[in-house]
Amino acid sequence: MNRIFGVIALVAIIALSSCSKQSILEKMAEEANKQCPMIVDEITTCDSIVAQKGNKMAYFYTISADVPNLDKDMFSKNIKQAMKMKVQTDPMMKALVTTDVIFVQKYYDQNHGLLVEVEVTPEDYK
């Protein structure tokens, strides 16, 4: 996951001065998708990243383990906290922070059913 955010931030730094926010996000997603699918851990794969309208960057993940007893509220809180920390502490994320990106993470099960959707806004990380 760190590699994906690093690529995205690098593209943002290069593109910030001459492009609209939306075109920057689209270019970042395009570059990051060259590394997808990317194994995040033993059960999680980042399938794709999509620049969405409204200054959003959406990350799509698949959980490959059977998770029938998943505490979705706790999982969402943990994901949101991890993303918030990543955005606040990783120097490579600075370019995204300055453009007030809204990060959306969507986690799907093996059958493509949505498990959780987490949104991290500038109000969360600033």
Stockholm file with secondary structure:
# STOCKHOLM 1.0

chainA/1-126         MNRIFGVIALVAIIALSSCSKQSILEKMAEEANKQCPMIVDEITTCDSIVAQKGNKMAYFYTISADVPNLDKDMFSKNIKQAMKMKVQTDPMMKALVTTDVIFVQKYYDQNHGLLVEVEVTPEDYK
#=GR chainA/1-126 SS CHHHHHHHHHHHHHHTTTSCHHHHHHHHHHHHHTTCSEECSSSEEEEEEEEETTTEEEEEEEECSCCTTCCHHHHHHHHHHHHHHHHHHCGGGHHHHHTTCEEEEEEECTTSCEEEEEEECHHHHC
#=GC SS_cons         CHHHHHHHHHHHHHHTTTSCHHHHHHHHHHHHHTTCSEECSSSEEEEEEEEETTTEEEEEEEECSCCTTCCHHHHHHHHHHHHHHHHHHCGGGHHHHHTTCEEEEEEECTTSCEEEEEEECHHHHC
//
